[in-house]
Amino acid sequence: MSQLDFKLGPKIKAFRRQIGLQANKLANQLNISPSYLALIEGGKRKIDGDLLIKICDELKINISDLTSKSDVNMINTISELLDDQLFEDLDILGPEVKDLASSNPKIGKALIRLGDILKKKDHELVNKIEKLSGKIVDNRKNSFPGEVISDFLQENKNYFSKLENFANEIFEKIKQNNRTRYIALCEFLKTEYGITVKDIIPDEGKPFSKIYNKKNKELYLSDYLSLETKKLHAAAQIAQEGAEDLINSYLETFNFPSEESKKLSKVALLNYCGAAILMPYNLFHSECKKLKYDLELLQNTFATSFEQVTHRVTCLNDPKKPGVPFHFLRVDVAGNISKRFSLSGIEIPRYGGACPRWNVYSAFSRPGVIQAAVSKMTNGEKYVCIARTVEKGIGRYGQKKSMLSIGLGCEAKYAKDFIYTENLDLNDKKSEIPVGVSCRTCDRLDCSQRAFPPLHKKFDVDINSRGISVYVGD
C-alpha cells in the first residue's frame, strides 16, 4: 500500500501510554523491533497502511483518532499568544500558524507553555503591585486557570481506565438500589480506612469546603456544602486512600511544568475517581443511552449535581463502549473560563473569553434554565450546544452564592442521540447561530458583538464611516 504520512508517531506514543502498554510489548505484538517503533513514535519513519491498521487494532482505536488533529486548541491558542503587541511587527499570518502546528506540534506546545508562564508572571506582578499600592491595577487580575490540567485531561481523552475499574469495585461494595448514598460512603471510609467523617459548620470568617486531619483520621466537611458535593468529597477521599498509586502512575506519564500543576492535576484525578464511584461507567453509560443524555434526569437518577453530571458525560471514552464526544466549559459572569475540555472538535480559547454569541454566556439571563442552540463555526461545522447556570454552595441566609455557567456540546451528527435537539430544526439555516472561537481569531465581519479587531486583518479607523462594528470598516 502507499505510504501514509500524517505525522502519527507522537499520537501513537500518546495512545500507547494512555493504555499503559510498554513500547517493547507493542513492538512484539506488531512483529517489529523496538528501535523501529521508537523511530515511528519519534516521527522519523513513515508508516505503510497495513502497519497502521495493525497498530490501531492493538491500541483499540480508529484511524480517524490518529489522523484528526491532536490538539483542537493549538492553532487558536498560538494565534491568541502571537496577538500580543510583542510580536506585532512580525506580521505572522494564519497559514503560518497552521503550518507550525501541523509540522512541529512540539514547538507549538513549547510556545503555549511560554505563553502560560508569561500570563502567570503577569498575574503575579499585578498582585505584587496591588499589595504595595492597595489598589486594583486593571482587569488582568483574574484567577490563573488550570491550563495544564486541561492539557493533561485532553492528552488522555479524559478517560482513565484503571480508575474506572477501581471505582466500579467500590461501587459494587457500597451500592444501595444502584445508588451511592452519602451515609454508605462515610461508613466505608470508617470500616475500610478508619476515617471518621464529620459534618460541621465553619467558624465565622473561616470558611472551608473540606479538611482532612491525617493524624486523627478525621474528614471535616462543611455543612454549607450541598449533599451532592459532600458525596463527591467523601468518594474522592476513598480514591485518595485506595487509588493513590494508580493516580500517581498516570501523573508520571505527563511532563508537568511545575509541582503546583501536578498537584492540581492530582486533585482533578481524585475528583474524577470520586465521580466514577458515584456514577460507575457501565451503569452511567447505559442510562445516558437510554435517557439520551437528559442531564437533569441523570442528575436525579444518580443523586448528583448538574455540574457533576456534565463532567461525567465527558468521561465516557472507553474505546469498547464510547459515549458521545462532548466539549465542556465553565465560565463566570465576567467571562473567565475556569474549566475547559473538548472532544467534540470545537476550539475553546485558552487565554481569553470565548465568542459572546455562545449560549454559555446568554444562560446568565435565564438562571437555572437549560438553553439549547445550533452553533455554526466559521469553517461551516455545526454543533449542538446547551448551557445552564449553576450556583455554588449553600451558606447562611443572606450570603450571596456564586453563579457559574456550564456549557456542553457535540457535533451536529450526534443530534439523534442528544435529547436537547428534539425541539431544534438542524436544517433550518435561519435558526443557526453563527459563532466563532474568540474575536481575535474569528474572521466574521458581520458581527455587531465584535469586541476586538480580527487578528489577521489590518485594522484602521475611518472617522467618516463605520461598519457594523467599530472594528470592521467594510
NUFIVO-793173 format. One line per field, with one value per residue (C-alpha): residue in one letter; x, y, z; residue number from 1. Coordinates in steps of 0.2 Angstrom, whole numbers, plus 5000, padded with zeros to 4 digits. Each point is the difference from the previous one (the first is absolute). Layout:
# NUFIVO-793173
code <- A; ...;
xx <- X; ...;
yy <- Y; ...;
zz <- Z; ...;
pos <- NUM; ...;
END
This chain:
# NUFIVO-793173
code <- M; S; Q; L; D; F; K; L; G; P; K; I; K; A; F; R; R; Q; I; G; L; Q; A; N; K; L; A; N; Q; L; N; I; S; P; S; Y; L; A; L; I; E; G; G; K; R; K; I; D; G; D; L; L; I; K; I; C; D; E; L; K; I; N; I; S; D; L; T; S; K; S; D; V; N; M; I; N; T; I; S; E; L; L; D; D; Q; L; F; E; D; L; D; I; L; G; P; E; V; K; D; L; A; S; S; N; P; K; I; G; K; A; L; I; R; L; G; D; I; L; K; K; K; D; H; E; L; V; N; K; I; E; K; L; S; G; K; I; V; D; N; R; K; N; S; F; P; G; E; V; I; S; D; F; L; Q; E; N; K; N; Y; F; S; K; L; E; N; F; A; N; E; I; F; E; K; I; K; Q; N; N; R; T; R; Y; I; A; L; C; E; F; L; K; T; E; Y; G; I; T; V; K; D; I; I; P; D; E; G; K; P; F; S; K; I; Y; N; K; K; N; K; E; L; Y; L; S; D; Y; L; S; L; E; T; K; K; L; H; A; A; A; Q; I; A; Q; E; G; A; E; D; L; I; N; S; Y; L; E; T; F; N; F; P; S; E; E; S; K; K; L; S; K; V; A; L; L; N; Y; C; G; A; A; I; L; M; P; Y; N; L; F; H; S; E; C; K; K; L; K; Y; D; L; E; L; L; Q; N; T; F; A; T; S; F; E; Q; V; T; H; R; V; T; C; L; N; D; P; K; K; P; G; V; P; F; H; F; L; R; V; D; V; A; G; N; I; S; K; R; F; S; L; S; G; I; E; I; P; R; Y; G; G; A; C; P; R; W; N; V; Y; S; A; F; S; R; P; G; V; I; Q; A; A; V; S; K; M; T; N; G; E; K; Y; V; C; I; A; R; T; V; E; K; G; I; G; R; Y; G; Q; K; K; S; M; L; S; I; G; L; G; C; E; A; K; Y; A; K; D; F; I; Y; T; E; N; L; D; L; N; D; K; K; S; E; I; P; V; G; V; S; C; R; T; C; D; R; L; D; C; S; Q; R; A; F; P; P; L; H; K; K; F; D; V; D; I; N; S; R; G; I; S; V; Y; V; G; D;
xx <- 5000; 5005; 5010; 4989; 5008; 4988; 5014; 4992; 5015; 4997; 4982; 5003; 5012; 4987; 4986; 5013; 5004; 4981; 4997; 5016; 5007; 5019; 5009; 5010; 4983; 4992; 5014; 4999; 4982; 5003; 5015; 5012; 5015; 4999; 5013; 4989; 4984; 5011; 5003; 4982; 4994; 5014; 4993; 5015; 4992; 4985; 4987; 4993; 4981; 5001; 5011; 4989; 4984; 5009; 5006; 4982; 4994; 5012; 4997; 4981; 4997; 4994; 5011; 4990; 5007; 5017; 4997; 4989; 5009; 5007; 4998; 4984; 5005; 5018; 4998; 4988; 5010; 5016; 4991; 4994; 5018; 5007; 4987; 5010; 5008; 5017; 4998; 4991; 5014; 5002; 4984; 4997; 4985; 4988; 5007; 5017; 4992; 4992; 5016; 5009; 4986; 4999; 5019; 5007; 4987; 5014; 5006; 4982; 4998; 5016; 4993; 4984; 5009; 5010; 4984; 4993; 5016; 4998; 4982; 5004; 5015; 4989; 4987; 5013; 5007; 4982; 4997; 5017; 4996; 4983; 5007; 5012; 4987; 4984; 4991; 4994; 5011; 4989; 4990; 5014; 4998; 4991; 5002; 5014; 4990; 5006; 5006; 5012; 4986; 4990; 5015; 5002; 4982; 5000; 5015; 4991; 4983; 4994; 4999; 5010; 4996; 5009; 4990; 4984; 5004; 5004; 4984; 4989; 5007; 4996; 4983; 4996; 5004; 4990; 4986; 4982; 4986; 5013; 5004; 5015; 4993; 5010; 4998; 5007; 5015; 5003; 4998; 5012; 5013; 4998; 5000; 5013; 5012; 4996; 4995; 4986; 4990; 4993; 4988; 5003; 4996; 5015; 5005; 4995; 5013; 5009; 4990; 5006; 4994; 5009; 5015; 5008; 5009; 5012; 5006; 4983; 4993; 4985; 4992; 4991; 4987; 4992; 4981; 4999; 5003; 4986; 4998; 5006; 5016; 5002; 4998; 5014; 5012; 4997; 5002; 5016; 5007; 4997; 5010; 5014; 5001; 4998; 5005; 5015; 5012; 4989; 4999; 5018; 5004; 4989; 5008; 5018; 4995; 4998; 5014; 4993; 5009; 4998; 4996; 4985; 4992; 5004; 4991; 4985; 4999; 5001; 4985; 4991; 5003; 4994; 4984; 4999; 5001; 4988; 4987; 5003; 4995; 4984; 4997; 5008; 5005; 4989; 4984; 5002; 5004; 4984; 4989; 5008; 4995; 4983; 4996; 5009; 5011; 4986; 5011; 4987; 4993; 5017; 5003; 4985; 5004; 5017; 4996; 5014; 5001; 4998; 5018; 5006; 4989; 5006; 5018; 4996; 4993; 5016; 5009; 4991; 5015; 5003; 5004; 4990; 4985; 5001; 4988; 4996; 5016; 4996; 5009; 4998; 5003; 4996; 5000; 4996; 4990; 5016; 5003; 5015; 5001; 5005; 4998; 5001; 5001; 4996; 4997; 4987; 5013; 4994; 5014; 4999; 5011; 5015; 5005; 4984; 4981; 4990; 4989; 4986; 4987; 5003; 4985; 5011; 4999; 4982; 4995; 5003; 4985; 4989; 5008; 4996; 4993; 5008; 5002; 5003; 5007; 5008; 5017; 5008; 5019; 5009; 5006; 4982; 5000; 4984; 4998; 4986; 5004; 4990; 5004; 4993; 5005; 5004; 5002; 5015; 4997; 4986; 5006; 4990; 4985; 5005; 5017; 5001; 5004; 5011; 4993; 5008; 4995; 5003; 5001; 4999; 4999; 5003; 5001; 4984; 5002; 4996; 4984; 4989; 5008; 4998; 4983; 5003; 4999; 4982; 4993; 5013; 4999; 5018; 4996; 4993; 5014; 4991; 5001; 5018; 5011; 5016; 5014; 5018; 5013; 5005; 5000; 5019; 5000; 4982; 5000; 4981; 4998; 4981; 5000; 4994; 5006; 5018; 5011; 5017; 5006; 5003; 5018; 5004; 4992; 5008; 4990; 4999; 4987; 4991; 4992; 4987; 4993; 4996; 4996; 4989; 5013; 5013; 5013; 4993; 5001; 4993;
yy <- 5000; 5018; 5009; 5010; 5015; 5008; 5003; 4987; 4995; 5011; 4996; 4981; 5002; 5010; 4987; 4986; 5009; 5003; 4982; 4996; 4989; 4999; 5004; 4984; 4990; 5010; 4997; 4981; 5000; 5009; 4989; 5014; 5005; 5012; 5012; 5001; 5004; 5013; 5008; 4999; 5008; 5013; 5005; 4995; 4986; 4999; 4986; 4989; 4997; 4982; 5005; 5014; 4989; 4988; 5013; 5007; 4982; 4998; 5017; 4997; 5017; 5005; 5008; 5016; 5001; 5002; 5010; 5013; 5015; 4995; 5017; 5008; 5016; 5002; 5011; 5011; 5001; 5004; 5014; 5007; 5000; 5008; 5014; 5008; 5017; 4992; 4991; 5013; 5005; 4982; 5000; 4981; 4994; 4986; 4988; 5001; 4995; 4985; 4995; 5001; 4990; 4986; 4998; 5004; 4997; 4998; 5018; 5005; 4993; 5008; 5017; 4997; 4996; 5016; 5009; 4992; 5006; 5017; 5001; 4993; 5013; 5014; 4994; 4999; 5017; 5008; 4992; 5007; 5017; 5000; 4995; 5014; 5013; 4993; 5003; 4990; 5002; 4994; 4985; 4989; 4994; 4984; 4983; 4991; 4986; 4982; 4999; 4986; 4990; 5002; 4995; 4984; 4995; 5004; 4989; 4985; 5004; 5002; 4981; 4990; 4982; 4995; 5012; 4995; 4982; 5005; 5011; 4986; 4988; 5013; 5003; 4981; 5000; 5014; 5002; 5001; 4999; 5004; 5016; 5006; 5008; 5012; 4990; 4984; 5010; 5006; 4982; 4993; 5013; 4995; 4981; 4999; 5014; 5005; 5018; 5009; 5013; 5014; 5013; 5017; 5018; 5011; 5013; 5018; 5007; 4983; 4992; 4983; 4986; 4985; 4997; 4983; 4998; 4986; 4998; 4998; 4992; 5012; 5007; 5017; 5005; 5017; 5000; 5014; 4988; 4991; 4982; 4996; 5009; 4991; 4983; 5005; 5005; 4984; 4989; 5010; 4996; 4982; 5002; 5009; 4985; 4986; 5006; 5012; 4988; 4999; 5019; 5002; 4988; 5011; 5016; 4993; 4998; 5019; 5013; 5013; 5017; 5003; 4990; 5011; 4995; 4982; 5001; 5009; 4986; 4987; 5009; 4999; 4981; 4998; 5008; 4990; 4984; 5006; 5004; 4983; 4993; 5010; 4996; 4984; 4998; 4986; 5005; 5019; 4996; 4989; 5014; 5013; 4990; 4996; 5018; 5008; 5010; 5009; 5008; 5004; 4982; 4993; 5012; 4993; 4982; 5001; 5013; 5011; 5019; 5007; 5004; 4983; 4992; 5011; 4996; 4982; 4999; 5006; 4985; 4987; 4996; 4982; 4994; 4984; 5010; 5018; 5014; 5016; 5010; 5016; 5017; 5008; 5017; 5010; 5019; 5013; 5016; 5010; 4988; 4991; 4981; 4990; 4983; 4994; 4983; 4996; 4983; 5007; 5009; 5018; 5011; 5008; 5016; 4998; 5018; 5010; 4998; 4991; 5007; 5010; 4992; 4983; 4996; 4996; 5019; 5003; 4987; 5013; 5010; 4984; 4992; 4982; 4997; 4989; 5009; 4991; 5007; 4995; 5009; 5001; 5003; 5011; 4984; 4994; 4987; 4999; 4996; 4997; 5010; 5001; 5011; 5002; 5010; 4992; 5007; 4995; 4996; 5003; 5011; 5010; 5011; 5016; 4994; 5002; 4984; 5000; 4997; 4991; 4994; 4983; 4997; 4983; 4995; 4988; 4999; 5001; 4982; 4994; 5009; 4984; 4995; 5016; 5004; 5019; 5000; 4994; 5017; 5007; 4999; 4996; 5004; 5017; 5012; 5015; 4992; 4997; 5012; 5005; 4999; 5001; 4994; 5018; 5017; 5000; 4984; 5002; 5006; 5004; 5018; 5001; 4999; 5015; 4992; 5000; 5007; 5000; 5001; 4983; 4994; 4998; 5015; 5017; 5012; 5019; 5013; 5010; 5015; 5003; 4982; 4985; 4982; 4989; 5002; 5013; 4986; 4996; 5014; 4990;
zz <- 5000; 4998; 5014; 5012; 5008; 5012; 5013; 5011; 5010; 5015; 5000; 5000; 5015; 5009; 4997; 5005; 5017; 5003; 5001; 5009; 4987; 5000; 4983; 4999; 5003; 4986; 4989; 5003; 4996; 4984; 4996; 4998; 5010; 5014; 4992; 4984; 5011; 5009; 4983; 4995; 5017; 4998; 4983; 4990; 4990; 4989; 5003; 4986; 5001; 5006; 5015; 5004; 5000; 5011; 5012; 5002; 5003; 5014; 5008; 4997; 4992; 4983; 4986; 5001; 5018; 4993; 4985; 5009; 5008; 5017; 5008; 4994; 5009; 4994; 4984; 5009; 5016; 4990; 4991; 5016; 5007; 4985; 5000; 5014; 4996; 5002; 4984; 4990; 4989; 4994; 4991; 5002; 4990; 5003; 4987; 5008; 5017; 4992; 4992; 5017; 5009; 4987; 4997; 5017; 5013; 5014; 4996; 5000; 5018; 5005; 4994; 5010; 5016; 4998; 4998; 5016; 5009; 4993; 5006; 5017; 5003; 4994; 5013; 5014; 4995; 5001; 5017; 5007; 4994; 5007; 5017; 5000; 4994; 5007; 4984; 4986; 4985; 4986; 4995; 4997; 5018; 4996; 5008; 4990; 4992; 5000; 4982; 5004; 5007; 4984; 4990; 5011; 4999; 4981; 4997; 5009; 4992; 5018; 5002; 5013; 4999; 5016; 5010; 4992; 5005; 5018; 5001; 4994; 5013; 5014; 4992; 5001; 5018; 5006; 4987; 5007; 4986; 4987; 5009; 5011; 5015; 5011; 5016; 4991; 4994; 5018; 5007; 4987; 5005; 5018; 4998; 4986; 5004; 5018; 4995; 5009; 4990; 5009; 4994; 5008; 4998; 4997; 5012; 4996; 4988; 4997; 4986; 4993; 4989; 5007; 5012; 5002; 5017; 4995; 5018; 5008; 4984; 5000; 4984; 5004; 4987; 5000; 5004; 4987; 4986; 4991; 5003; 4983; 5003; 5016; 4991; 4988; 5013; 5010; 4984; 4995; 5018; 4996; 4984; 5009; 5012; 4988; 4983; 5003; 4992; 4984; 5000; 5002; 4985; 4989; 5006; 4996; 4981; 4998; 5001; 5012; 5000; 5018; 5016; 5003; 4983; 5005; 5016; 4992; 4988; 5014; 5007; 4983; 5000; 5018; 4995; 4984; 5010; 5013; 4986; 4993; 5016; 5000; 4982; 4995; 4982; 4993; 5010; 4996; 4981; 5000; 5007; 4989; 4985; 5006; 5006; 4985; 5011; 5009; 5013; 5013; 4999; 5002; 5015; 5008; 4996; 5008; 5014; 4994; 4995; 4982; 4999; 5006; 4986; 4986; 5005; 5000; 4983; 4993; 5008; 4990; 4988; 5002; 4983; 5003; 5006; 4995; 5003; 4990; 4999; 5008; 5004; 5017; 5007; 5015; 5001; 5013; 4997; 4996; 4985; 5008; 4995; 5015; 4993; 4982; 4990; 4983; 4991; 4988; 4989; 5005; 5005; 5017; 5003; 5012; 5005; 4998; 5000; 4987; 4986; 5009; 4988; 5009; 5011; 5015; 5002; 4996; 5013; 5014; 4994; 5004; 5016; 5002; 4983; 4987; 4984; 4984; 4983; 4984; 4998; 4983; 5000; 4987; 4991; 4998; 5014; 5010; 5019; 5011; 5016; 5016; 5015; 5018; 5015; 5016; 5018; 5011; 5018; 5013; 5013; 5013; 4996; 4992; 4994; 4981; 4990; 4985; 4984; 4985; 4983; 4993; 4982; 4992; 4981; 4986; 4982; 4991; 4993; 5017; 5001; 5000; 5016; 5009; 5007; 5000; 4981; 5000; 4999; 4988; 4981; 4995; 4981; 5004; 4995; 5008; 5017; 4999; 5011; 4991; 5013; 5000; 5013; 5006; 4992; 4997; 4990; 4992; 4982; 5000; 4995; 5002; 5019; 5010; 5016; 4995; 5015; 4991; 4982; 4990; 5003; 4982; 4993; 4999; 5011; 4997; 5006; 4988; 5009; 4986; 4999; 5010; 4997; 5011; 5013; 5003; 4997; 4983; 4986; 4986;
pos <- 1; 2; 3; 4; 5; 6; 7; 8; 9; 10; 11; 12; 13; 14; 15; 16; 17; 18; 19; 20; 21; 22; 23; 24; 25; 26; 27; 28; 29; 30; 31; 32; 33; 34; 35; 36; 37; 38; 39; 40; 41; 42; 43; 44; 45; 46; 47; 48; 49; 50; 51; 52; 53; 54; 55; 56; 57; 58; 59; 60; 61; 62; 63; 64; 65; 66; 67; 68; 69; 70; 71; 72; 73; 74; 75; 76; 77; 78; 79; 80; 81; 82; 83; 84; 85; 86; 87; 88; 89; 90; 91; 92; 93; 94; 95; 96; 97; 98; 99; 100; 101; 102; 103; 104; 105; 106; 107; 108; 109; 110; 111; 112; 113; 114; 115; 116; 117; 118; 119; 120; 121; 122; 123; 124; 125; 126; 127; 128; 129; 130; 131; 132; 133; 134; 135; 136; 137; 138; 139; 140; 141; 142; 143; 144; 145; 146; 147; 148; 149; 150; 151; 152; 153; 154; 155; 156; 157; 158; 159; 160; 161; 162; 163; 164; 165; 166; 167; 168; 169; 170; 171; 172; 173; 174; 175; 176; 177; 178; 179; 180; 181; 182; 183; 184; 185; 186; 187; 188; 189; 190; 191; 192; 193; 194; 195; 196; 197; 198; 199; 200; 201; 202; 203; 204; 205; 206; 207; 208; 209; 210; 211; 212; 213; 214; 215; 216; 217; 218; 219; 220; 221; 222; 223; 224; 225; 226; 227; 228; 229; 230; 231; 232; 233; 234; 235; 236; 237; 238; 239; 240; 241; 242; 243; 244; 245; 246; 247; 248; 249; 250; 251; 252; 253; 254; 255; 256; 257; 258; 259; 260; 261; 262; 263; 264; 265; 266; 267; 268; 269; 270; 271; 272; 273; 274; 275; 276; 277; 278; 279; 280; 281; 282; 283; 284; 285; 286; 287; 288; 289; 290; 291; 292; 293; 294; 295; 296; 297; 298; 299; 300; 301; 302; 303; 304; 305; 306; 307; 308; 309; 310; 311; 312; 313; 314; 315; 316; 317; 318; 319; 320; 321; 322; 323; 324; 325; 326; 327; 328; 329; 330; 331; 332; 333; 334; 335; 336; 337; 338; 339; 340; 341; 342; 343; 344; 345; 346; 347; 348; 349; 350; 351; 352; 353; 354; 355; 356; 357; 358; 359; 360; 361; 362; 363; 364; 365; 366; 367; 368; 369; 370; 371; 372; 373; 374; 375; 376; 377; 378; 379; 380; 381; 382; 383; 384; 385; 386; 387; 388; 389; 390; 391; 392; 393; 394; 395; 396; 397; 398; 399; 400; 401; 402; 403; 404; 405; 406; 407; 408; 409; 410; 411; 412; 413; 414; 415; 416; 417; 418; 419; 420; 421; 422; 423; 424; 425; 426; 427; 428; 429; 430; 431; 432; 433; 434; 435; 436; 437; 438; 439; 440; 441; 442; 443; 444; 445; 446; 447; 448; 449; 450; 451; 452; 453; 454; 455; 456; 457; 458; 459; 460; 461; 462; 463; 464; 465; 466; 467; 468; 469; 470; 471; 472; 473; 474;
END
